[in-house]
Amino acid sequence: MKVFILLSLLLFSFSTSLFATVSGNETRFNAAQVDRDVNAQQMEKYNHDNFETIKPAALFEKGIITDANATIVNTAISTVDEFYNHIVDCTNIIDNTKWTASLYDVDLENGTMSCMLAPVNDLANPIGIFKIQYPNAKPFFNKDLKKAREDKLSEIAAAKDQFNSIYDSIKSKQDQLIQAREANQDYLTVPEVLTSLVLTDTNIVDITASRDTGTIQFKNGINVSDKSQVVLSSAESLFNTYTGLGDVSMTYFVLLIAFFGIYGLIHKFSPAAAAMLEKKQDQEKHTPYIVGLILGVLLFVPTAVYNGNASISSDNGKDLARYDIMDTKWQDFERNGYSLFSNWANDAASVIINSTMQSIINKSGIGTADQIANAYAGKVKYQRMLEFANRMDTTCNDGYDTESMYMKNGKYRYSNNSQTPFATSENYAYAMALHVGSANSYYSDLPNSNFYNTNVQNAWNDMNLENEKIGDYYYPAVSIAQCGKNYFNKSFYKNKLDAYTKTLNQLEGTDATDASKLHAIEGLVNFQYQMFNDWGYLAVLGLPVTKLQTELIGGLYNNPQDEVLSRLNKNMEDTDEDGIMHKILSASAYLAVPGIKNLYDVVSKNVGNVGSVFEGIPLIGSMLSGAAKITGGVVGLGVSYAAAKILLGIVPIIGIIVIGLLRFILIITKIFGLHFASLFIMPIAFAKNNLHIITKFVMKIFATMLELPLFALAVYIALEMNGLLHSIGDYFGKKVIIAMLDNAEAGNNINHMGDSTSLLLSNFTSKLEFYLFDGVIEVAIAAISILLIYVIMVTFHKMVMNIIELEGVKVIDDAAENIRSEAGNWGSKI
């Protein structure tokens, strides 16, 4: 509240200093203050109008309009001219004997025109603006995809034909899972199979058949991915070990329950018994313990899953009961939960993969049906907008005496921009009118006499005021502010039109490489979607490979970032010699990449040794030998630079894959560990606070389930943030180097004025320093990107858990950091 009061006081003090009290024909600005602001070049405060918007009901109530529905114009709009003719509506709908209005703004996309309103003969004090709605103009000045598809029917048909095989392939891959489920078959991907195995899911695995054959066998109706065979051999021992524990664990489990149960009951109820004997009050509540005890028995006490045979014969001929696996009601709930969250992860991965593949298709430069329709619709939209802006520009230049608005010093007296004679705000125009003349010059001398429509002319003639100017009493049809805004709108519309036109031309053009691009895209599609069908949400780890093939080495499309960086590199090189020096020095920084220095030494030494064959030649032998050594250094640097460049480009991709696999294995480890731990929850719960232990355990399980969809999201975020880091970091680094070079050159010109030799040497030294610095920045950004990927993929789920106040299995989470440290030590040794 104090802040609000303070802001209100500041706003009030600003408004009272800027605006004078309005009464009759008094001005809304303080002329002396305006002069001070102009001289101090502090005119920013006048660049905005902030006029109040007057609602139609208020206009009708005050008698400004005679028809309450006059601000909604439902005429048909099928051409730009039909809408443009409405620019005089501001004066057509109001009472021109008492009020004057002028077109203040046009919003083509929303189909509205805004009108500035003031009492007649009080132009300096507009009371606000009102809007006229044109419902039929809104669709006319927006993208009409239906009409675009009709106009570009043949082009769109051709685009569909060339992409049919790709989209058919995508649809086929996506339909495989759907068809499997529609046929009442449970199709399991590799991660789902692995999760089912570590959860010893007897609804999935046929226990008897697995025991008889010695291999994992699935129950009838379970359809698993062919690639699942790669995990069966690894998971088989885990599954068999767990099932084998059934025979030996039941006895020990009963003993554990007996021991911890008796201990827990004595520990819990002995104080109450002692208090009763001593006739003391015992206020300890036993409800949580009893509730936890009941839940523990219902959820966590295992039952034996029988193998179907009543008994088996032992070595001594006695029949023994045979149990295949221990199971609990909680584990059934646990399996259903992991299945649900696996489906969530699969759905998230599907969205990510679809979006990424569509982005690759769009960037390939081959026009899809949607791209052509959107580009054509956008082109038509901005053609219409630009046509309107051009018409408005002509009207403004014809309606105003722009020559009288020009000043000899290259500026326009009423404008806040040197490119146009018109200000973009009425406040600025009026303030400058006060500064260069008087309030009466605001509109009195600016518009031509024909810039007032018929209604205003008639009202003016009826007033019969001789030796007066219509511009002292009435606004012209179009205000200064609208003309100023239109200038910049026109530039905006033109840029948009050029962009859409260029895109449409590219999409409709015939590229000789289109066929090979389509083949490459189809290969990527088959790779990515087949991986998704086999590996489920784990297929997001294939996206970095897809990115690598398309952006770095595939040549499917030109990376705009590379074009920008190439242009920036040219900006910092004045001569060809500078270019060579820049490449050598920036490449030198790449020798800091681990292993690259060794590569440099090997290459430069071997190339340099070639010169040894010339050492016996008189006179020129030593020269040739020295030249070979220099050549060896250059070749070594070039090879090392190329290797380091490729390495730093590939390492983030490899990092996502390797770290992603590590994260997945850690998640499976949590699932496996917690699944086994559930067998021991009940005995311990007997001895401790039952409900607290059970609740804590349930939350650990839930947190682990949540990690499955978070895993898919973390991979996507890491991939995108890596690209964003390079987009921003590489560009920003180049701009910093260019600024440093410019500043150094300017400083050298001052410090070494008149001494050309010293100036040349200083500039050369500066380039040596900053070119090397450029390479250091490139290497640093590449190194940081790897750390960024690691941090996102390892800590993203922790961040989410902290937000929702959950805690996962911290011991296993910390294992990732330990593995990273060990891997770092191992890598440094290599």
C-alpha positions, -999 to +999 in steps of 0.1 A: +000+000+000+029+024+008+044+017-026+011+024-043+006+057-025+042+067-033+037+059-070+004+078-070+021+109-055+050+107-081+025+103-109+005+133-096+035+155-093+047+146-128+013+153-143+009+187-125+043+198-138+038+186-173+001+196-177-015+229-168-050+230-155-074+228-185-102+253-186-118+265-218-091+270-244-061+268-220-033+246-232-026+211-216+012+217-215+032+243-197+050+261-226+079+272-204+085+236-193+083+224-229+110+249-239+133+237-211+127+201-221+135+208-257+167+227-248+177+198-224+168+172-251+145+155-226+115+150-249+109+113-241+080+122-218+060+135-248+064+103-269+033+087-255-003+099-254-021+076-230-055+090-240-085+075-222-107+052-243-143+064-243-169+036-245-198+038-271-224+041-243-207+072-230-206+088-264-243+082-268-251+094-234-232+127-239-249+132-273-216+129-292-232+102-314-269+100-321-269+062-328-258+039-301-247+013-327-228+038-348-194+025-337-200-009-353-199-008-391-209-041-408-203-032-444-187-058-466-149-056-470-135-074-500-109-049-512-084-025-496-103+005-511-135-006-495-119-004-461-098+026-468-129+047-477-139+044-440-110+066-427-135+096-426-159+077-404-145+094-373-163+126-383-193+109-401-207+094-369-204+124-345-222+157-340-198+180-359-215+212-345-200+205-310-173+180-315-143+173-338-126+140-344-096+127-364-083+093-373-058+085-346-048+049-352-057+019-373-054-017-362-058-038-393-055-072-377-083-065-353-104-044-377-106-012-357-101+025-362-094+048-333-106+084-333-092+113-313-120+134-299-121+171-287-146+199-284-148+222-314-123+251-310-104+232-283-080+210-303-052+213-277-073+193-252-086+160-266-109+142-241-098+108-253-103+083-281-131+061-292-130+030-315-150+020-345-153-017-351-153-032-386-160-070-381-156-078-418-122-061-420-106-084-394-107-116-415-098-096-446-065-084-431-056-117-415-043-150-429-070-169-448-057-205-450-088-218-466-085-193-495-048-199-497-053-237-501-078-229-529-055-205-547-025-228-543-043-261-550-018-274-576+013-265-556-001-280-524-010-311-542+025-314-556+040-309-521+017-335-507+028-360-534+065-356-527+060-360-489+035-388-491+061-415-486+075-397-456+042-389-439+030-424-447+061-438-430+055-416-400+019-427-398+027-463-402+053-462-374+028-443-351+000-467-360+020-498-350+015-492-313-022-482-318-029-513-338-013-535-312-034-520-285-066-521-306-060-558-310-060-562-272-022-569-272+000-554-246+029-541-267+059-534-246+090-513-255+125-521-243+123-499-212+088-513-203+101-548-207+131-540-185+109-523-159+086-554-158+115-577-153+131-558-124+096-555-109+092-593-113+058-587-129+041-621-130+013-607-151+039-602-179+064-630-174+054-667-175+072-681-144+068-717-152+078-715-188+108-693-179+119-719-153+115-748-177+133-732-206+159-713-187+151-681-206+126-653-200+092-663-214+062-639-217+026-648-211+002-652-240-010-619-255+021-600-245+037-584-276+072-572-270+097-553-292+122-574-311+150-553-296+139-565-261+161-595-266+191-573-259+180-568-223+166-603-216+200-619-211+211-592-187+178-591-168+173-629-167+197-635-139+181-607-119+147-622-124+158-658-117+176-647-086+145-630-073+123-660-080+148-683-064+146-663-032+110-674-029+119-708-013+145-695+011+131-661+020+096-670+033+110-687+065+134-658+072+107-633+065+084-649+091+113-648+116+119-611+109+082-603+114+082-623+146+113-606+159+106-570+149+069-575+156+074-586+192+100-559+197+077-532+182+047-542+202+067-543+235+083-510+227+050-494+218+027-507+245+050-513+275+049-476+286+011-478+286+011-510+306+036-495+331+015-464+335-016-485+341+001-505+368+013-473+384-021-457+379-006-429+359-020-411+328-004-422+295-013-396+269+006-412+240-016-418+210-015-453+194-038-446+165-010-439+139+008-471+150-023-492+147-033-477+114+002-483+100+001-518+113-031-525+095-019-509+062+014-528+066-003-561+069-026-554+040+000-539+016+034-553+025+030-588+039+040-611+010+020-639-003+034-668-023+027-671-060+023-708-065+038-724-096+008-746-104+022-779-090+010-791-056+044-804-047+078-815-061+100-843-050+132-836-032+163-857-032+152-878-002+118-886-018+097-862+003+072-839-013+079-802-007+057-772-015+073-750-042+069-713-043+080-694-074+081-658-062+072-636-032+045-610-040+027-582-021-004-562-028+018-531-027+040-545-056+009-549-077+000-513-071+037-504-078+037-521-112+005-504-123+020-470-112+052-475-132+031-486-162+010-454-160+041-432-157+059-451-185+029-443-208+032-406-197+069-407-206+061-423-240+034-397-248+058-369-239+086-385-260+061-388-289+053-351-288+090-342-286+100-365-315+071-353-337+079-317-331+116-322-338+111-342-370+085-316-383+111-288-376+137-307-396+113-312-425+104-275-424+140-264-424+149-286-453+137-260-478+113-284-494+078-270-494+052-289-474+015-283-480+011-264-447+042-243-453+030-233-488-005-224-475+009-204-446+035-186-467+009-177-494-017-166-468+009-144-451+020-129-483-016-119-492-021-105-457+009-082-458+002-072-494-031-059-483-017-042-453+011-026-473-014-014-499-034+003-472-003+019-457+008+032-491-026+047-496-024+063-462+011+076-469-001+093-500-031+108-482-009+122-454+017+137-478-011+153-499-032+164-469-004+181-450+019+209-460+050+188-453+073+215-468+063+240-440+070+212-414+106+209-425+134+227-408+168+236-424+188+216-399+176+183-414+148+178-389+111+181-390+097+206-365+067+184-354+084+150-356+103+129-331+120+110-359+141+125-387+128+101-413+093+114-414+076+148-409+050+133-386+052+126-349+039+093-336+022+110-307-001+140-304+016+151-272+049+155-291+033+173-320+015+197-297+046+203-275+067+212-306+039+235-318+042+254-286+080+255-289+082+267-325+052+290-325+021+290-304-008+267-295-027+281-325-002+266-349-010+231-337-032+223-367-042+257-381-014+259-407-005+222-412-033+205-432-045+216-466-080+229-468-092+198-487-082+176-458-116+180-441-145+159-452-179+171-463-196+169-429-169+191-413-169+216-442-206+220-439-205+225-402-177+251-406-196+270-433-226+271-410-205+288-383-198+317-408-166+328-392-148+353-414-110+357-411-108+325-391-091+292-400-108+259-401-077+243-385-083+263-353-117+247-348-116+212-364-092+183-367-083+171-402-095+137-414-062+121-404-042+131-374-004+137-372+000+107-349-017+083-374+005+096-402+036+091-380+025+056-370+017+047-406+053+055-417+067+028-394+038+004-401+046+006-438+082-004-432+070-033-409+045-045-435+071-044-463+097-064-443+070-090-435+059-091-471+095-096-483+100-124-459+069-143-468+075-137-505+111-151-502+099-181-483+071-188-508+095-185-538+118-210-521+090-234-513+076-233-548+110-234-565+125-266-579+157-276-562+179-302-579+187-316-545+151-321-534+151-358-543+182-365-522+169-344-494+136-363-494+156-396-493+176-383-464+146-371-445+129-405-450+159-422-436+159-400-405+122-406-401+125-444-403+154-443-379+137-421-353+103-436-353+115-472-355+136-464-325+106-450-307+085-481-314+113-503-301+127-482-272+097-460-262+107-428-243+143-438-244+142-429-281+146-392-272+183-401-269+182-406-307+173-369-313+209-357-308+220-381-335+193-368-358+204-332-351+240-341-357+232-356-391+211-327-402+229-296-388+266-306-385+275-332-411+243-341-430+241-309-451+203-313-452+199-276-446+221-246-440+223-237-404+215-199-401+238-197-371+268-207-393+260-180-418+258-153-391+291-164-375+308-164-410+296-129-416+308-117-382+342-133-388+345-113-420+336-081-401+367-085-379+391-091-408+401-060-428+424-078-452+432-113-465+462-113-442+440-105-413+419-135-422+449-159-422+461-144-389+427-147-374+423-184-384+457-193-371+454-175-337+419-185-330+428-221-339+457-220-314+432-219-285+418-253-296+452-268-285+438-265-250+412-292-257+424-324-240+443-347-264+445-321-292+480-310-282+492-345-286+477-347-320+494-315-330+528-327-318+524-360-338+513-344-370+537-314-370+567-337-361+560-362-388+554-336-415+585-317-403+606-349-405+601-349-442+626-320-443+654-343-431+658-358-466+671-323-477+697-318-450+725-332-472+719-309-501+744-280-501+732-244-497+694-251-499+693-282-477+689-263-444+664-239-460+642-267-472+645-285-439+635-254-420+606-248-444+594-284-438+594-278-401+574-246-405+550-264-428+547-292-402+536-267-376+510-251-399+497-285-410+496-297-374+477-267-363+452-271-392+446-308-385+444-302-348+420-273-353+397-294-375+398-323-351+391-301-321+362-284-340+346-317-348+352-330-313+337-300-296+307-303-319+302-340-313+310-342-276+277-325-265+258-350-286+277-379-272+273-363-237+235-363-240+235-400-251+259-412-225+246-392-196+210-401-207+219-438-206+234-433-172+203-415-159+181-443-173+202-470-156+201-451-123+163-449-126+161-486-132+184-491-103+160-472-081+130-492-093+149-524-088+162-515-053+129-501-040+111-532-053+133-555-033+132-531-003+094-533-002+098-569+011+115-556+043+093-526+049+068-545+070+091-560+096+109-527+102+076-509+103+065-531+132+094-518+153+091-481+143+065-455+136+044-476+112+025-449+094+055-425+090+077-452+075+050-464+051+042-428+040+078-420+034+083-452+014+053-445-008+066-410-015+100-424-026+082-448-050+060-419-064+091-397-069+108-425-088+077-430-110+077-393-118+113-395-130+102-414-161+084-385-179+109-360-164+137-381-181+123-375-215+117-338-208+153-334-194+168-348-226+148-324-248+156-294-226+193-303-226+193-305-264+175-272-268+195-254-242+228-266-258+216-251-291+205-219-274+238-215-256+257-217-289+233-194-307+236-167-281+272-173-269+288-176-302+271-145-316+277-125-284+314-135-283+320-124-319+302-091-313+324-085-282+356-092-302+345-068-329+338-041-303+372-047-287+389-044-321+371-011-329+378+003-294+414-007-296+418+009-330+402+041-319+424+043-288+455+035-309+447+063-333+446+087-304+477+075-286+499+072-317+486+101-338+512+111-364+534+080-358+523+056-385+548+029-376+539+029-340+502+029-349+506+000-373+524-020-347+498-013-320+469-023-343+488-055-352+494-063-315+457-057-307+446-081-335+470-107-322+455-105-288+418-104-297+420-130-324+435-154-299+408-143-274+381-152-300+393-188-301+394-189-263+357-179-262+347-205-287+365-233-267+350-220-234+315-220-248+319-255-261+332-267-228+304-250-209+278-266-232+290-300-220+287-290-184+253-275-191+240-308-206+253-327-176+237-303-150+203-303-168+201-341-172+214-350-138+196-322-117+164-314-136+144-341-118+158-328-084+147-293-092+111-305-099+112-327-068+122-297-047+094-276-061+067-302-052+085-310-020+094-346-028+127-363-022+139-391-043+166-417-035+194-393-027+221-420-024+216-431-060+212-395-073+246-387-057+261-417-075+259-397-108+283-371-094+307-398-082+306-414-116+313-381-133+343-375-111+357-409-118+351-405-155+369-372-154+399-387-138+399-415-163+395-391-192+424-369-180+446-400-178+438-409-214 
